[in-house]
Amino acid sequence: MPQELRSIFLSSTILILLTPGCGSPSPSGDGRVRNIDANSKTEKPVSKSDEKKATAPLDNESGSLDKQAGSSELNIGVPTVPAPTNDLEESFPSPKQSPTHSDLDGIDHAFRFLEFREWIAKSGGYHVNAKFIQLIDDKVELLKATGQTVKVPIDKLSDDDLDYLEKCIRLNPKAKVLIGKVLNIFSADTITVEKNGKWRHVKIHGILPPRKHEPYYETTVNSLSEKVKEKYVWIEYVTTSEADDLVGVVYSQGRNIGLELVAEGHAWFDPKTSNDASLKNAELVANTRKLGFWGLASDKQPQKP
């Protein structure tokens, strides 16, 4: 291309680019601004608002839209935050502070609202107006109205107090409760419990220990003995065995003893007598971690009854 024609072409291109409206919607013959679809090569009408924005002239000094189409007149739709009201405060008033006492810190919240009552010793020589807090091994912790706490041995409580205590600690509302001292271990899943000079055999619900003739049986017996022998326990029971033994969940200091035996690999979960998911999960964890008899060689593991 000759040099002169090249200069004319470049000048024409620059002039087109600098012309207002180039590269943006262009006026059609009817005076309306239209967009051209690059794919269909057809023109699409542009709304009045878009037309004003597209054809608004630039202010030479500020480089912004002029005052007629400036940002001060454009509705950009920014949401406004409503002023705060007291509606929520009226609907949800601040909760009132429940009465508390420093001596109750760390104690189960459910026991804070038990009633004050007269606790009387079995001998009748001691009484105190207090409410039950917790059972710690062989002692009952009580809270006096003065805020002081006192611990009373279980064997010093009257029969009425023991009956009331059994209702306080019961977790299963359908179960009966027996509080007593473990005299001995009768078998790997049965203990002998004494209360008021009378004793009963109690079979731990939901577990299966190894059989007597298997080597691991004694390990399970020893573990159970360490947990409960010569200690006070409470039993929640709903049934009895064929031998008239109580069958229930045994607790010592708030710990579920049957669950501990399964979790430590000293017993199996018995799905035929219990649907307790915690026992099932405890067996799975013990097996996975190879605890207790789960860690023995396969030829030395006890066989599940």
FENQUIBEL-V902292 format. One record per helix or strand of 3 or more residues. SS is the DSSP state (alpha for helix, beta for strand). FROM is the first residue (numbers start at 1). TO is the last residue. If there is no record, write none. Layout:
# FENQUIBEL-V902292
ss->SS from->FROM to->TO
ss->SS from->FROM to->TO
This chain:
# FENQUIBEL-V902292
ss->alpha from->3 to->18
ss->beta from->33 to->36
ss->beta from->43 to->45
ss->alpha from->48 to->55
ss->alpha from->87 to->91
ss->alpha from->102 to->104
ss->alpha from->109 to->113
ss->beta from->117 to->121
ss->beta from->127 to->136
ss->beta from->139 to->144
ss->beta from->149 to->153
ss->alpha from->154 to->156
ss->alpha from->159 to->169
ss->beta from->176 to->187
ss->beta from->190 to->195
ss->beta from->198 to->204
ss->beta from->207 to->209
ss->alpha from->217 to->228
ss->beta from->232 to->240
ss->beta from->246 to->252
ss->alpha from->257 to->263
ss->beta from->267 to->269
ss->alpha from->277 to->289
ss->alpha from->292 to->295
